[in-house]
Amino acid sequence: MSGPGDDGPGFAFAVAAERGAARAGVFTTPHGPVRTPAFMAVGTLGTVKGLDPGDLRAAGCGMILANAYHLHLRPGDATVRALGGLHRFMAWDGPILTDSGGFQVFSLEGMRRVDEDGVWFRNHLTGAAIRLTPEDVMRVERNLGADVVMQFDHVAPGQSALADSEDAMERSLRWLARCRAEHARLADEDPGAPTPRQALFPIVQGGVHAALRRRSARAITDLGDWAGVAVGGLSVGEPKPDMYAMLEACDDALPRALPRYLMGVGYPEDLLEGVRRGVDLFDCVFPTRMGRTGNALTRDGRINLRNARHRLDPGPLDPECDCGACARFSRGYVQHLVKADEMLGLRLLSLHNVHFLVRLVDEARARILDGTFEGWSAAWLARYLAGEQARGAVARPVVPHGARVPKAAKAADRARP
């Protein structure tokens, strides 16, 4: 299916197998296909922290995410365009998606002011005032040259009251219409952009209110054809069961023929629960953030390499992992690097964690294709969550995509085995 402003073929989605709501497919973009379900590593500033494109390819990444708001501030979207667009700028030849900055409407609440026309932000680098409208964002994303660009939306906190969630949802729909019009205009009038064919994804909003989610999904569908659709405004402070319920609430209102992108979600359990509910694309800073705090993901839960128990461990981070870190280095060595604040330790952990999540959804895809997804995912989650519980893990709050981890949460992570 083509989306608005494609300027011909370039975007399509084909489903190869379905098991309940879960499905395995291929999302085609101008910079290549993406096998779904897929986890996108987050390169907010045009780099996935600590990793280069070769690392990402080795980890199996098919598509990555960058942030239009942050790149607009530094180095500037005009600079990125002058240097050939994001693909050339960061030496990544695969598909890229850019987040519009709508999340910053939530995360920078104390540094912004929303009105009907757009948002005033306070530049966190210089203190200067910045004005962004839906039209501005489309021009920024055009200059950056990602394959998939997100609409500018109004993200409300996760447990907002009905009236506040409805206000943000309705504003997001009005902004979507403006984004769509500007996106189409730019496709006609700016054929020399780094990526001439771009797909605009709308974003379903509505907080934790099922009726609003369904209303948003239906309104988006009524606006016309799209190359894909996102579900946003989740993983912003609401309990996990509410997040899962909202995916179910808007399921029937969204076209099954479109790839579905759940924004800012990346805990292992959430990936599998999302796939079970029909999600095709995910992204989150979680794996590299965990790496930078000394944590490694394993099938038996997270391990904290700052803990002295790993000092003499000759085994890999995860004996069932085939990433470069696990193939070459021991837990004891990585523990030494982490304790010594050596950059290599954080890099190896980030590499492993990204690889772990990419491979997890790859395995989910294989299990959908061979018809064993339900039993496999139930067993995988039982083992992983048992490991988390055995290590003294408590139920984690949903950490907002791109937001800072609270100090208390960091302290809890450091205290875990």
Residue pairs with C-beta under 8 A, 6 or more apart in sequence:
1 11
1 12
1 13
1 225
1 226
1 227
1 257
1 258
2 8
2 9
2 10
2 11
2 12
2 225
2 227
3 11
3 199
3 200
3 201
3 225
3 226
3 227
3 228
4 180
4 183
4 184
4 187
4 200
4 224
4 225
4 226
5 183
5 184
5 186
5 187
5 197
5 198
5 199
5 200
6 187
6 197
6 198
6 199
6 227
7 187
7 191
7 196
7 197
8 197
10 28
10 29
10 30
10 197
10 199
11 27
11 28
11 29
11 30
11 197
11 199
11 227
11 228
12 27
12 28
13 25
13 26
13 27
13 28
13 227
13 228
13 257
13 258
13 259
13 280
14 25
14 26
14 28
15 23
15 24
15 25
15 256
16 23
16 24
16 25
16 26
16 369
17 23
17 24
17 368
17 369
17 371
18 24
18 368
19 368
19 371
19 373
19 374
20 276
20 374
21 251
21 276
21 277
21 278
22 37
22 275
22 276
22 277
22 278
22 364
22 368
22 373
23 36
23 278
23 280
23 368
24 35
24 36
24 37
24 365
24 366
24 368
24 369
25 35
25 36
25 259
25 280
26 33
26 34
26 35
26 36
27 33
27 34
27 36
27 38
27 228
27 259
27 280
27 281
28 34
29 63
29 95
29 147
29 148
29 199
30 95
30 147
30 195
30 197
31 87
31 93
31 94
31 95
31 96
31 147
31 195
32 62
32 93
32 94
32 95
33 62
34 62
34 63
34 95
34 281
35 62
35 362
35 365
36 259
36 280
36 281
36 365
37 271
37 274
37 275
37 279
37 280
37 281
37 282
37 361
37 364
37 365
38 62
38 63
38 280
38 281
38 282
38 358
38 361
39 61
39 266
39 271
39 282
39 283
39 284
39 357
39 358
39 360
39 361
40 61
40 63
40 64
40 65
40 97
40 281
40 282
40 283
41 48
41 51
41 56
41 59
41 61
41 64
41 65
41 283
41 287
41 288
41 354
41 358
42 48
42 64
42 65
42 67
42 283
42 284
42 285
42 288
42 402
43 49
43 64
43 65
43 66
43 90
44 65
44 66
44 67
44 70
44 285
44 402
45 66
45 67
45 70
45 71
45 74
46 66
46 71
46 80
46 86
46 89
46 90
47 90
48 55
48 56
48 64
48 288
48 350
48 354
49 288
49 292
49 350
50 288
50 291
50 292
50 343
50 346
50 347
50 350
50 351
51 59
51 288
51 347
51 350
51 351
51 354
52 91
53 90
53 91
53 92
53 93
55 324
55 351
55 354
56 64
56 92
56 354
57 94
58 323
58 324
58 355
59 323
59 351
59 354
59 355
59 358
60 355
60 358
60 359
60 362
61 94
61 354
61 358
62 94
62 95
63 94
63 95
63 96
63 97
63 147
63 281
64 92
64 94
64 95
64 96
64 97
65 96
65 97
65 98
65 99
65 283
66 86
66 90
66 96
66 97
66 98
66 99
66 144
66 146
67 98
67 99
67 101
67 402
68 77
68 98
68 99
68 100
68 101
68 137
68 140
68 141
68 144
68 149
68 150
69 99
69 100
69 101
69 104
69 121
69 132
71 77
71 80
71 86
71 98
71 140
71 144
72 101
72 132
72 140
73 123
73 124
73 125
73 130
74 125
77 139
77 140
77 141
77 143
77 144
78 143
80 86
80 89
80 143
80 144
80 145
81 143
81 144
81 145
81 193
81 194
83 89
84 194
85 143
85 144
85 145
85 193
85 194
85 195
86 92
86 96
86 98
86 144
86 145
86 146
86 194
87 93
87 96
87 145
87 194
87 195
88 194
95 147
95 148
96 145
96 146
96 147
96 148
97 146
97 147
97 148
97 149
97 150
97 201
97 261
97 281
97 283
98 141
98 144
98 146
98 148
98 149
98 150
99 150
99 263
100 137
100 141
100 149
100 150
100 151
100 152
100 153
101 132
101 137
101 152
102 150
102 151
102 152
102 153
102 154
102 155
102 172
102 203
102 232
103 155
103 232
103 263
103 264
103 400
103 401
103 402
104 112
104 121
104 402
105 112
105 114
105 119
105 153
105 154
105 155
106 155
106 156
106 157
106 233
106 236
106 400
107 400
107 402
107 403
108 121
108 122
108 124
109 157
111 121
111 122
111 124
112 119
112 120
112 121
112 122
113 119
113 120
114 154
114 171
116 171
116 174
117 133
118 131
118 132
118 133
118 134
118 136
118 152
119 131
119 132
119 133
120 129
120 130
120 131
121 129
121 130
121 131
121 132
122 128
122 129
122 130
123 129
123 130
132 140
132 152
133 152
133 178
134 151
134 152
134 175
134 176
134 178
134 179
134 182
135 178
135 179
135 182
137 151
137 152
137 179
138 149
138 152
138 179
138 182
138 183
138 186
138 200
139 182
139 186
141 149
141 150
141 198
142 149
142 186
142 190
142 193
142 198
143 193
143 194
144 194
145 193
145 194
145 195
145 198
146 195
146 198
147 195
147 197
147 198
147 199
148 198
148 199
148 200
148 201
148 227
148 228
149 183
149 198
149 199
149 200
149 201
150 200
150 201
150 203
150 230
150 263
151 172
151 175
151 176
151 179
151 180
151 200
151 201
151 202
151 203
152 175
152 179
153 172
153 175
153 176
153 203
153 205
153 232
153 233
154 167
154 168
154 169
154 171
154 172
154 175
154 205
155 168
155 205
155 232
155 233
155 236
156 164
156 165
156 167
156 168
156 169
156 205
156 207
156 233
156 236
157 236
157 237
158 207
158 208
158 233
158 234
158 235
158 236
158 237
158 238
158 242
158 398
158 400
159 207
159 208
159 237
159 238
160 168
160 207
162 207
162 209
162 212
164 207
165 205
165 206
165 207
165 208
165 209
165 212
166 206
166 209
166 212
168 205
168 207
168 233
169 205
169 206
169 207
169 212
169 215
169 216
172 203
172 205
172 216
173 216
173 219
173 220
176 202
176 203
176 220
176 223
177 223
179 200
180 200
180 223
180 224
183 198
183 200
186 193
187 196
187 197
187 198
199 226
199 227
199 228
200 226
200 227
201 226
201 227
201 228
201 229
201 230
201 261
202 220
202 223
202 226
202 229
202 230
203 229
203 230
203 231
203 232
203 233
203 263
204 213
204 216
204 217
204 220
204 229
204 230
204 231
204 232
204 233
204 250
204 254
205 212
205 213
205 216
205 232
205 233
206 212
206 213
206 214
206 215
206 216
206 233
206 246
206 250
207 233
207 238
208 238
208 242
208 245
208 246
210 245
210 246
210 249
213 246
213 249
213 250
213 253
214 249
214 250
214 252
214 253
216 250
217 229
217 250
217 253
217 254
218 253
220 226
220 229
220 254
221 253
221 254
221 255
226 258
227 258
227 259
228 258
228 259
228 260
228 261
228 281
229 254
229 255
229 258
229 259
229 260
229 261
230 260
230 261
230 262
230 263
231 246
231 247
231 250
231 260
231 261
231 262
231 263
231 279
232 263
232 264
234 243
234 246
234 247
234 262
234 263
234 264
234 265
234 398
235 243
235 263
235 264
235 265
235 270
235 284
235 398
235 399
235 400
235 401
236 264
236 398
236 400
236 401
237 397
237 398
237 400
238 398
239 398
240 269
240 270
240 273
240 395
240 398
243 265
243 270
243 398
244 273
244 277
247 262
247 274
247 277
247 278
247 279
248 277
251 277
251 278
254 260
256 278
259 280
259 281
260 278
260 279
260 280
260 281
261 279
261 280
261 281
261 282
261 283
262 274
262 279
262 281
262 282
263 283
263 401
264 283
264 284
264 400
264 401
264 402
265 271
265 274
265 282
265 283
265 284
265 401
266 282
266 283
266 284
266 285
266 286
266 287
266 357
267 284
267 286
267 396
268 297
268 356
268 357
268 360
268 384
269 381
269 384
269 385
270 282
271 282
271 357
271 360
271 361
271 364
272 360
272 364
272 377
272 380
272 381
274 282
275 361
275 364
275 368
275 373
275 377
276 373
276 374
276 377
282 361
283 401
284 401
285 401
285 402
286 353
286 357
286 399
287 297
287 350
287 353
287 354
287 356
287 357
288 350
288 353
288 354
289 405
290 296
290 297
290 302
290 349
290 353
291 346
291 347
291 348
291 349
291 350
291 351
291 352
291 353
292 346
292 349
292 350
293 405
293 410
293 413
293 414
294 304
294 305
294 306
294 338
294 345
294 346
294 349
294 414
295 302
295 303
295 304
295 305
295 349
295 353
295 413
296 302
296 303
296 305
296 317
296 318
296 334
296 349
296 352
296 353
297 318
297 352
297 353
297 356
297 357
298 317
298 318
298 320
298 321
298 356
298 387
299 318
299 320
299 380
299 383
299 384
299 387
300 383
300 384
300 386
300 387
300 390
301 384
301 385
301 386
301 387
301 388
301 389
301 390
301 391
301 393
302 388
302 391
302 393
302 413
302 416
303 310
303 317
303 331
303 391
303 417
304 413
304 414
304 416
304 417
305 317
305 331
305 334
305 335
305 338
305 345
305 349
306 335
306 338
306 339
306 414
307 335
307 416
307 417
309 417
310 331
310 332
310 334
310 335
311 332
311 335
311 336
312 332
313 330
313 331
313 332
313 335
314 330
314 331
314 332
315 330
315 331
316 325
316 326
316 327
316 329
316 330
316 331
317 325
317 326
317 329
317 331
317 334
317 349
317 352
318 326
318 352
318 356
319 326
321 352
321 355
321 356
321 359
323 351
323 352
323 355
323 356
324 348
324 351
324 355
325 334
325 348
325 349
325 351
325 352
325 355
326 352
329 348
334 345
334 348
334 349
336 342
336 345
337 344
337 345
337 346
337 348
338 345
338 346
338 349
363 376
364 373
364 377
367 373
367 376
367 377
391 416
391 417
392 416
392 417
393 416
394 412
396 409
397 409
399 405
399 409
405 413
